[in-house]
Amino acid sequence: MSDTAIEADGLGKRFGRRGGWALHDCAFRLPAGRVCAVVGPNGAGKSTLLSLTAGLLRATEGEIRVLGVQPAEARSRVAYVAQEKPLYPQLTVAETLRMGADLNPGRWDTALADRIVAGGDLDPGSRIRSLSGGQRTRVALALALGKRPELVLLDEPMADLDPLARHELMGLLMGVAAEYGTTIAMSSHVVAELEESCDHLLLVGSGRVRLSGDIDDLLAAHLRVTGPADAALTPHTVVESRTTGRSVTALLRPAAPLTDDWQTGTPTLEDLVLAHLRNPDAPALTATTALSEERAA
């Protein structure tokens, strides 16, 4: 078993000869056994990245490896739930799960799939087309997790759910991840939805990887500072700064100890994500770079 769930190097995807780049020159590594938030605005390339990982698309440039092999070779070990959750509407819940068992011989966990469905108080005889959005999401997760995958890819899985259903299904995912050591990569543009559940971050903006690494390490590499407007921000890497009257507030990666002119605080994950998205010119930061800059500071 590989200790790396997903690894990309110079990865890019272009649609059509004259189309724009959905992803370009992306490089990152997701260690196995982590719960990763794939975050970015609509159109940033999150769905394209997950589709490349699932082997549903071919890269235009660069390489992506999944569980140590090419995506097509890892397909039996990977589960993918698309945002639209394309289930067969004419099938019943029970028939859908039997289909999952037939398609995954030797890997299917009937008890786990049944437990996920039973948790939503679903009638096994109900047809998929009669289910609510939350119920369909639960069936889709049962179908995905029932194959006992090593890696689960989820594209905006909670987008059509109410807050209570999101909370319940997020708890279900975290329980499965903890019980079986499953790696989860879950895309969303709602940072608050993922902050308490995920321990790794992949921030995608304008088709490029902007941040990648353990969330704690990335947060530790940044400071939220406030000081006099005429105070120098050099030699620090400034992600974003705003001047109001006689003071300036900035998010930065310190390159040296700060002087007493500055009041400092730890940013939230939402602070970090929004600052990097508001400033597309801010230098990208990987886990390795974050740690090296933290030591230098």
N, C-alpha and C positions, 0 to 999 in steps of 0.2 A: 504494500500500500504506500502511495506517495505521500510525503509530508507537505506537499504543495497541492492545493485544490485547483487553482487557476494561475497560470503564468503567461503574460503577454509581453512581446518584445516588438516594438515598431509596428504595432497592429493598426491596420486601417481598413475602412470599408467605404467604397464609393458605389453609388447606384447609377448604372448607365454610364456610357462613355462621356457624356457631357454633364452628368449630374454632379452635385456637390458631394463633399466628403462628410458622411455621417460620423465617422471616426477617423482620426488621423494621428499616426505616430504615438500610439498609446503603449505605455510600458508599466506593468505593475505585477505584484505577486500577492496572492491570497493564500495564507497558510491553511492547511487542513484543520478541521475541527472548530472553525470560527464562525461567528454570525456576522455577516458583512452587510452594511448599508451601502447600497449603490444609489447615490444621491445626485440630483441635478434637476434643472428646470425642464419643462416639456420641450422636446426636440433636441435635447443635449446629446443623445446617442445611447441612452441607457438600454432601451429595448434592443437596439442593434447589437450592443455588446453582449447581452444575454442570449440573443439568437445565435451569435457567433460561437459562444461558449457551448450552447446546446447542439451545435453542429447543423443548425437549420440554415445558416448562411455560410458562404465561403469568404475568407478575407481577401481583400484586394491587394494588400501589402502586409508584410510582417508575418508574425506567427503567434498562435495561441495554443497552449497545451493545457489539457484538462486531466487531472489526476495522473499526470506524468506521461500522457499519450495524446495523440491527435483527437479532436472532439468526436469524430465518428467512431473511434475505437472505444471511447468511454461511454457511449450512449446508454448501454444497459445499466451503468452505475450512476446515471444522472437522471433526475426528474426535473421537468420544466412545466411551470404553470404560467400560461400567458394571461395577460390582463383580461381578455375577453372570455377566458375559461371555456374553450370550445368542446363541450360535452355533447353527446348524441341526445337530442331532446326527446326522441321517441322511446329511449330505453328507460327502464326503472332504475332506482338506486341499486337494487340487488344485482340487476343485469350489468350495470356499469362496473360494479366491483368484480363480478365474475369475468368480465372482459379483461379487467386488470390482471386477474390471476392467470388467465389464458395467455396473455401477452408477456407475462413475466414468470415463466416456469422456473421453479427452483429458487426464486427470490421472493415470491409473494408472501407477505405476512398477513394472513387472513384476520388474525386476532387484532392486530393494530388497525387495519382498515375498518373493521367492524366497530372498534372502540371509538374511532374518530367520528364515524357516522352516528353511533348511538349517543355520543355526547351532544349532538344537536337535536335529539329527539325526533329523528327522521323516520318515516315509515319506509321500510325497504321496498314496498310495492309502489311507491309514488314515482310518477314519471318525472324526468328531469325538467321538462318544460313547465311543470306545475310548481316548481320550487321557487322560493324567493332568492334574491341575490346572495344573501348570507348562506342559505342552505346549499346553493350551487357551489359556492366557494368551499364549503366544508366537504362536499363530495369530491371536488377537484383535488383538494388537499389529501383526502383519503386515497384517491387514485394515485397521486404522486408519492405519498409517503408509504403506501402499502407495498411498493416494490423494494422497500428498504434501501434507498439510494445512499451513496456516499456523499453526494452533492445535490442540493436542491436549489433550483433557480426560480425565483418568484418575481414576476413583472407586475408591479403595482397590485399586489394581491388583495389589498383591502380598499381599493379605490371606491367601490360601490357599496360599502358597508356603513352602517351607523356606528357611533362610537362604542356602544356596548358589544356589538358583534366583533368589531376590530380588536377590542381588548381580549375577548374570549379566544379568538382564533390566534392572536399573537401569543397568548399563554400556551395554547396547544402546540404551536411551532417551537417555542422555547423548551417545552417539556420533552418533545421528541429529540431536539438537538442535544439536550442534556442526557437523556436516557441512552441514546445510540451513538453519540459523538458525531452526528451528522453536520456537515458544513452547509451553511445556508447563505446564499447571496440574494438579497431582496432589494429591489429597486423601489424608490419612492421619491416624490418631490416634497413630501411633508416630513421635515426633519424631526419634529417633536414626536412623531409616531414611532420613530426608530431609536431615539436617544437612549431609552431605558433598556432596550433589548439587545442592541448590537455592540460588539466590542472592536469592530474593524470598520474602516471607512474607505470608500472609493468615491471620490467626488469627480463627476464628469461635467464639463462645461464647454460648449461650442465644439464638441467632438473630440476634446482632449482630456486626459487625466490631469486634474488640478491638484488633488490631494490623494494620498494612498498610504495607509498604515494603521497601526493600532490607535484607537481613538485617544486613549490616555497619553500615548507618546506625542500625538499631534497636538493635543491641547497643551501639554507641558512645554512644547516648543514655541508657543505663542504667549504673548502678554497683551492685555488691554491696559493702556497707559493714558494718563491725563497729566498735562503740564502746561506751563506758560507758552503762549503762541510763538515766542521767539526762541524757544529751546530747540537745540539741534537734534534731529532724529538720526543723523549719521553716527556710527557706521551700521546701524541696524537695518534689517530688511523690513521695509514698511509694506504691509499688505493693503492697508487702507488708513487714511487720516482725514479728520474733519476739524476745521477751525471755527470756533464760535466765540466771538468777542476776543477776549484776551487769553483764551485757553485753546488747546488742541487736544483732541482725543484720537488715539490711533491703536490699531492692532498691528503688532510687529513681532518679528522673530529676532530676539536680542542677539547681537554679536559680541557683546561685552556687558559687564555690570552697568546698570543705569545709575545716574546721579540722583541725589536727593531731590532734584527738581520734579521728579516724576512720581505720581501715585500709580501703583500697579495693582492689577487684579487678574485672575484667571478667566479667560473667556469661556462661554458656553459653547457647545457644539453648534448651536444655531448661529451664534456670533461668528464662529470660524467659517462656516459654510457661506453665510451671506456676504461676508467681507470678501472672500475669494471670488464669489460670483459677481459682485459689484465691480471688482477690479480685474478684468480679464488679463491685464498685463502683469499681475503679481506672479512672481516665480512659482512654478509648480513645486510641490514638496512630496517626496516619497518617504517611506519609513526610515530608510537609511540616512537620508539627508536630515530628517527631523532629529534623529538621535545624535548625529555628529554636530549639528548646530547647538543642540541643548548642552552637550559636553563643552563646546567652545565658550558658551555663555557662562 
